[in-house]
């Protein structure tokens, strides 16, 4: 037996606000929401995308994060993400030329953006 990803869950101070950011970032529509919970309507590739209200704020670097690949201009995408509320953290480049940008969503959750090489 092997594991299948059932979904991605992000703790949130404001699930609705965080769902609105990620909906704008990914293009997934907002599904069910309540004061304590929000869900994005995703395709089958990642399972569900949930935002759960927690009492404490984020206090340290994520031990796990999401990497996003884009097929188009990564600089333009990074600018778009900043316009909708993301924060640019750092740019990285490996010796082989692979580049990625570390960003944070409006509640400080880290994620990375790189240009697809496929």
N, C-alpha and C positions, 0 to 999 in steps of 0.2 A: 504494500500500500504506500502511496506517496501523497504528499500534501499538495493541495490546490489553493491558490490565494483566493480567499473569500471576499477580501476587500482591504481597503486602506482606511485606517481610522486616525484622525487627528484630534487630540485634546484641544479644547477651545474655551476661551472666556466668553465669546459671543459666537455660537455656532452659525447663526444666520449670516452675520457679517463675513465670517470666514468662508462660508459656502458661496456667498456672492463673489468674493475675490476669486476663488478657485473655479467657479463657473465661468467668469470672464476670462481667466487664464487658459482654461482647457477647452472651452466651448461646450462642456457638459451642462445640461439644463438642471436647475434646482428641482428636486423632487419633494419629498415630504420634509416638513420643518416643524419644529416646536421650540419652546424656550430652551429646552435641554438637548436638542438633537436636530441635525440637518443632514440631508442626503443628496448627492448628485446622481442623476440618471446617466450612468456610464454605459460604454459598450461592454461586451463580454470579456475583453482582454485583461481587465484589472479587477473584476468583481465590483463590489460596491465601494463608494467613496463616502465616508461618514465623518461627521464633526460632532463631538460629544462634549457637552458642557462639563467643565471641572472647576472646583473651587479655587485651585491654586494657579498662579501664572507660570509661564515658562521661566526656568531659572538656570538652565545650562544648555550647552550645545547638544543637539539631537544625537543620539547614538545610532539612529537610522534615518535616512532621508530618501527622497524621491529624486531620480535623475530623469530629466526630460530631454529628448532629442527633437530637433526641428530640422526640416528639410530646406528651409529658406535661410535668409540672412539672420544670423544669430544676434548681431548687434541691434538690428531693428526690433527683434523680438524682446531683447533685454530692455530696450527703451520702452516698448509697449507695456511690459510687465511693471516697470517702474511707474508709468503713468496710471496704472490701476491700483497701485499701493504696495508693490514689492520694493524691497531695499537691496541695493547692490552691496555685496560683502567683499568679494575678491575675484580676480581673474587668475586662471592657472593655465600653464602650457607645459606639455611634456616635450622631451627631446625629439620625439617622432612627429611633432607638430600638432598633436591632439590638444584642443583647447576647450575649457569649460569655465563657466561663471557660477560662482556660489551666490545665492540670493536668499532672502528671507521673506516669508509672507507677512501680512499685516500683524500677526501675533508672534512673529519671530521664529517660526519653523523654517529650518534651512531646506533648500532644494537647489539642484544644479541644472543648468541649461547648457547643452552643447549642440553643435551642428552634426546632423546625422552623416555617417560615412558610408551608408548603404546605397 
